[in-house]
Amino acid sequence: MDAYPEDYVAHNLPLILLSGIEPAPDHVANKPEVRYPLLQEKGTPIESDFPLLSGRLVEDLRTAFLQQDASDAPWNSRSHTGRSIGIGLRIKIIGRSYRLPPRKADPPQISPVNSSVGPILHSPISPLTPGSPTFPDGVLTPLWVTKHQDLIPAAAINVFPITSDPNMSTLRDNQLKIEINGLKDSWASSGYKTRFVVVLVAEDGLNMQDIDDRMASIRRATNLDPRSLFLLPPDLSAVEVKDFVRSLLASLQSSIAEYYRDLSKHARRKRNRGSIPPPTAPPISGTSQTLSSQGWNVRYEFKLGIFAEFRQEMDAAHRNYESAYEALFGEEVFESIAGWNPRFNDARLLADVLAIRIIRCLLWSGQTTAAVRAWLEHRARTEDIVSRKGKGTKNYGWEAWDARWSTVMAQLISRAELPAFSEDILNDPSRLHESLFHQPEKTLPVGEKLAPWELLHHEGYWLERSAIHSAHRRALAEQVPGEDRVPPGQSPASQIAGKSYLYDTYLAPEPHVEAPEPGQPGFDHSSLIIDTLKASLEHFAARRQVRKVESLSLEIAREYMRAGLWADAHKTLLPLWPQLTWRADGWWELMEEFAWTLRECCLRVHDCETLIWVNWELLSRVFSPRSSWNYDFQNCLKDVPVGSPKPVVVLKAEDVVSCLSASLVFEKAAGNVGEPLQAQLAITSVAQPSSAPITLSEVKIVFEGSLRPIKLQSEHEVDESDSSSCQISDVTLRDSTASTDSSTPLSPTEGTASMVGAANLTFRPSQTRVYNLTSIPREAGEAKVASISLLIEGENFNLVYAITRHREGALYWWVNSAKGPHRKRIGKDRDTTLCKILPKPPKILISTPNLRETYYTNERVILSVAIKNDEEEAADVTLQVRLFGKPELAAKLSWANDDEHPAESGDDAGGSPNEDTPHSISRSIGVLEQAASTELSIVLSDTHYAADYELEISVRYSLVSDMETPISKTVVVSLPFVRPFEANYEFLPRIHPQPWPNFFLPDDDLAEHGSTSRPNGLQQKWCVNSKIVSFASEPLIIEKVSLVLLDIHGGALCDISEETLLSQEAAQIFPEELRESEFTLNVQKTSLDDRRSVTLNLALDILWRRPTADGSDASTTTSLAIPRFLIPMGEPRVLASALPSETLPGLIHLDYTLENPSMHFLTFNLTMEASEQFAFSGPKTRVVQLVPFSRHTVRYNLLAFKRGLWIQPHLVVVDTYFNKTLRVLPTEGMRADKKGILVWVDPD
């Protein structure tokens, strides 16, 4: 918008004058001097003799006011609604002197002869005032907006000091009163209703107690209300000063709005009166006419819109601007002006300004689609009226306006700072698509179809459009004939007059400036186009519209080339070339233009490396050929000086469009170590048909995995007559020394020995050469093609073209036939660039002759490993055995004859250590002749837990004839270990036959052997009943079962008897067979005074072996854990024992033995309950008293009513001392359940 008067198009803000403070240097420099008719001659002066204030407080005050200046604020409602002071303001610092524009113009020097009244005076810029820029028929001048925006303030803030000297306060206050009254009178005499405000800046040391009286005195003397007189205390900080200024300006909001509302009312009254005021003097020319009524309506509507914009009422301003716009294009205004009349351009300027203000109002309210439509409508209307009444649209002036109109739209969008184009969205990659164009407003009718160009696109779209029309402008300017390019002082008057009718110079230079003669200064079209394209590119780049960035960069480079700035053009294109999206997307026509342009730049700036790259790609036949161009890649640097060392260029296939393609396929998906592996390399030329042959110096193939690199070198003797389209050749490969070539990138096997062969590496256009390659793998693993590098070593440069991404899936295998070479598809459903190299098939046999299906815990396993050499020659063999299982298991692996052959570690035997293998042993067997065999034994011990083990038996060997090729074979053997037995246990009480100690019967043995310590504590007898079940899968021989005391606690001794077998004795125990036995335990406390409980830890040891004919299998002891046994030695108990009568069948003698092992005298109440199963003799109830360390037996005789069954006598025994019912414990031949003991009655 720089071509338009600034005040004509800028957003209007209420003007606030700040007087009494020296303006900041940058504030003065940025504001040009305002020119207004009669401003200096008849303007109202506002002057004051008070000096300008200075100091820290004043500087903070000035800074605070300038921070409230909204001149640079965005043109949207959000920036103003968020302001704490309301309407945005424009702050202007003026010092102490100012001049207001005159309200009326001077009267004419010659009055009309017949006039009986004086002339009617109007504004100096009114169409009714002679000498006005708009007299007599002009619609409007930008000076009217300048008057209200830059000259007439809505409020004037006068800053004065108030002294702190008490001796001078009265005198200074009186001077202040006189000065304020004088300024008020000056403002009143001007006729403008500007709000007059005074700010008193207090000096340091001011007595705040008297300040209220002094302020009241000044207010009365100057007739200022409290809202027009303010005091700034001296001790305020910068933040407090900002708050003071914000509060002051907020208090002015209502008066400012009212000021512009009064101006609107005045303009509206003048519009509504319906008559045109008489001019000061009539026009002197007979052809001149006064402004029509529609023209006056345009003025008034425009003024109403401006005043509404001052109030920030943008909706009202929009309505007034639209009314003025429609009236301007009416028949009485624009249509009535001739195209040759200067007023035509004035009307165009006003139409542009109205359209700009309408668009700004629409963007202000978020009506983006309506703004675009307004832009389009104004362009169409302007094009129509210029075509009909102006100089047409086929000239550089129209294209200049069209370019400028697009730039104006971009600037309006930028100043509006719309949400869709905000920095928050541009900085969020996931929302960048939202910033391409603004979504249409929701107020549009539902279902209305919008054209794409009716959506508001970002600034880059409009700037690119401007650049396009600027290029059209230059093209039309270049068509200006030579006679019209002569400056006005050098051409005849007739030609000057003719130019005014031919060329549209509205906001555009004259022809001699637009298209100057050679050597003459003029308009720089290239700079304008480049700057506009760069600005557009920034917006597209911010939204990552890469393709558009590339297109604009190409246009910028072309403009640089047109201007002869080759280095700048090269700098513009070079960063985009490596990652050009047109290459990846196959947009060959655009890429071709880019490449030829870049090549020309490289040629001019001597960029050899990029020149080689570009020439390599231009050789591809995807681009259209140039008949005048010699496609000879070997001589691509013949026109460029090449220094030393010569340039080396490395290109990757995925980054370029190549003129050669190469692929390597394996014939089969798998191969073996030491056996020939067939592969085929095919290289095809896709160069331009007219290009010279391309000769490679070397082709290097690098693999990932175990295959060695392959290098093909160019033959010295090349058959020049070979013109076949396809040729298949067998290449013989030979081993070479370790490669030290570092020029080939992406080589995982760099430094290893290569296989080298020679072949014809010259390729004519569309020619395919196929090379059959045979290699012998030396190591197992996967081999995949890593890279295929094509090397060209020229006289002036070196080129390496590396192919690292290979096509997967079905490819072709070339074969010769009677009709010539043809191809067939191979590799369906497999990756043909991958081959799995398997180890050489081992022919050594591994077996385990004595392997069993199941092993048992604690069993020492001796496993034989037999090895037989079925190779056709002798082999050097190493055996390694690894045991896999849970890490916490303690099984051990060893050789059966460790003393004769010490075991070797895994590393010494060629293996690699593995933390997951609990044990690993290895042994070198040595050279094993053909058909020979050997056998070794391994021992697995400490298998205490049931678990599944895996035994890995590996044989690593090399044939004596080929010691460099390792061969291996592995056999995995499963070794399941299970428990051979499980057992259940019962702990049953028994009655100890020995008498208890008696206090009344002395122990003679103890008296005789008093010096010898022996156990003298209480004794108890217990029985451990065990039921052993065989969980083995085969019969086992149990040699012995014993109960072992592991530990005893509680100060006691324990004696365990031998096993008493209860089940039927047998030589073997079969699977799931039961073996029941008992063990008797005699427990005695070591001291009679010790009544602690005794804890026994026991285990059941079973000595067993497998049944064999010769009994050679060793015996194994399996230990079964028994739950801990707790014996309460200090608590009373009741034991029941039954004895059948020998004389009377069915009679049972039932004895109840009561034990008192405590130190208390205990009394027991005994109650025998009656039963329907038997009759008993004995006391029904009875009381038994026991002294400490004593026991007593009570007998009942029971006679069962029936025989051959279990009867259940129920004797209730209550310890009266502890008030506790004792449980009756059964002994031999008895049972017990929840109700009590059970006694068996023999049958008849």
Secondary structure as GFF3:
##gff-version 3
##sequence-region A 1 1244
A	DSSP	alpha_helix	6	9	.	.	.	ID=ss1
A	DSSP	beta_strand	15	19	.	.	.	ID=ss2
A	DSSP	alpha_helix	25	29	.	.	.	ID=ss3
A	DSSP	alpha_helix	39	42	.	.	.	ID=ss4
A	DSSP	beta_strand	44	46	.	.	.	ID=ss5
A	DSSP	alpha_helix	56	67	.	.	.	ID=ss6
A	DSSP	alpha_helix	77	81	.	.	.	ID=ss7
A	DSSP	beta_strand	90	95	.	.	.	ID=ss8
A	DSSP	beta_strand	98	100	.	.	.	ID=ss9
A	DSSP	alpha_helix	142	146	.	.	.	ID=ss10
A	DSSP	pi_helix	147	151	.	.	.	ID=ss11
A	DSSP	beta_strand	155	162	.	.	.	ID=ss12
A	DSSP	alpha_helix	169	190	.	.	.	ID=ss13
A	DSSP	beta_strand	195	202	.	.	.	ID=ss14
A	DSSP	alpha_helix	211	222	.	.	.	ID=ss15
A	DSSP	beta_strand	229	232	.	.	.	ID=ss16
A	DSSP	alpha_helix	238	251	.	.	.	ID=ss17
A	DSSP	alpha_helix	253	272	.	.	.	ID=ss18
A	DSSP	alpha_helix	293	310	.	.	.	ID=ss19
A	DSSP	alpha_helix	314	328	.	.	.	ID=ss20
A	DSSP	alpha_helix	342	364	.	.	.	ID=ss21
A	DSSP	alpha_helix	368	389	.	.	.	ID=ss22
A	DSSP	alpha_helix	396	416	.	.	.	ID=ss23
A	DSSP	three_ten_helix	419	421	.	.	.	ID=ss24
A	DSSP	alpha_helix	423	426	.	.	.	ID=ss25
A	DSSP	three_ten_helix	429	435	.	.	.	ID=ss26
A	DSSP	three_ten_helix	452	454	.	.	.	ID=ss27
A	DSSP	alpha_helix	459	477	.	.	.	ID=ss28
A	DSSP	three_ten_helix	482	485	.	.	.	ID=ss29
A	DSSP	three_ten_helix	488	490	.	.	.	ID=ss30
A	DSSP	alpha_helix	493	502	.	.	.	ID=ss31
A	DSSP	alpha_helix	511	514	.	.	.	ID=ss32
A	DSSP	alpha_helix	525	542	.	.	.	ID=ss33
A	DSSP	alpha_helix	546	562	.	.	.	ID=ss34
A	DSSP	alpha_helix	566	573	.	.	.	ID=ss35
A	DSSP	three_ten_helix	574	576	.	.	.	ID=ss36
A	DSSP	alpha_helix	581	585	.	.	.	ID=ss37
A	DSSP	alpha_helix	588	605	.	.	.	ID=ss38
A	DSSP	alpha_helix	608	618	.	.	.	ID=ss39
A	DSSP	three_ten_helix	633	635	.	.	.	ID=ss40
A	DSSP	beta_strand	648	652	.	.	.	ID=ss41
A	DSSP	three_ten_helix	653	655	.	.	.	ID=ss42
A	DSSP	beta_strand	660	666	.	.	.	ID=ss43
A	DSSP	beta_strand	670	672	.	.	.	ID=ss44
A	DSSP	beta_strand	677	685	.	.	.	ID=ss45
A	DSSP	beta_strand	694	695	.	.	.	ID=ss46
A	DSSP	beta_strand	698	704	.	.	.	ID=ss47
A	DSSP	beta_strand	710	714	.	.	.	ID=ss48
A	DSSP	beta_strand	726	730	.	.	.	ID=ss49
A	DSSP	beta_strand	734	738	.	.	.	ID=ss50
A	DSSP	beta_strand	753	759	.	.	.	ID=ss51
A	DSSP	beta_strand	762	763	.	.	.	ID=ss52
A	DSSP	beta_strand	768	775	.	.	.	ID=ss53
A	DSSP	beta_strand	781	793	.	.	.	ID=ss54
A	DSSP	beta_strand	798	803	.	.	.	ID=ss55
A	DSSP	beta_strand	811	815	.	.	.	ID=ss56
A	DSSP	beta_strand	822	826	.	.	.	ID=ss57
A	DSSP	beta_strand	834	838	.	.	.	ID=ss58
A	DSSP	beta_strand	844	847	.	.	.	ID=ss59
A	DSSP	beta_strand	855	856	.	.	.	ID=ss60
A	DSSP	beta_strand	861	869	.	.	.	ID=ss61
A	DSSP	beta_strand	875	884	.	.	.	ID=ss62
A	DSSP	beta_strand	892	895	.	.	.	ID=ss63
A	DSSP	beta_strand	919	928	.	.	.	ID=ss64
A	DSSP	beta_strand	933	941	.	.	.	ID=ss65
A	DSSP	beta_strand	947	959	.	.	.	ID=ss66
A	DSSP	beta_strand	962	978	.	.	.	ID=ss67
A	DSSP	beta_strand	981	990	.	.	.	ID=ss68
A	DSSP	alpha_helix	1004	1008	.	.	.	ID=ss69
A	DSSP	beta_strand	1019	1030	.	.	.	ID=ss70
A	DSSP	beta_strand	1037	1049	.	.	.	ID=ss71
A	DSSP	beta_strand	1052	1056	.	.	.	ID=ss72
A	DSSP	beta_strand	1060	1061	.	.	.	ID=ss73
A	DSSP	beta_strand	1074	1085	.	.	.	ID=ss74
A	DSSP	beta_strand	1094	1105	.	.	.	ID=ss75
A	DSSP	beta_strand	1116	1121	.	.	.	ID=ss76
A	DSSP	beta_strand	1125	1127	.	.	.	ID=ss77
A	DSSP	beta_strand	1133	1140	.	.	.	ID=ss78
A	DSSP	beta_strand	1147	1156	.	.	.	ID=ss79
A	DSSP	beta_strand	1162	1168	.	.	.	ID=ss80
A	DSSP	beta_strand	1174	1177	.	.	.	ID=ss81
A	DSSP	beta_strand	1181	1186	.	.	.	ID=ss82
A	DSSP	beta_strand	1190	1200	.	.	.	ID=ss83
A	DSSP	beta_strand	1205	1207	.	.	.	ID=ss84
A	DSSP	beta_strand	1211	1215	.	.	.	ID=ss85
A	DSSP	beta_strand	1220	1222	.	.	.	ID=ss86
A	DSSP	beta_strand	1224	1226	.	.	.	ID=ss87
A	DSSP	beta_strand	1230	1232	.	.	.	ID=ss88
A	DSSP	beta_strand	1237	1241	.	.	.	ID=ss89
###
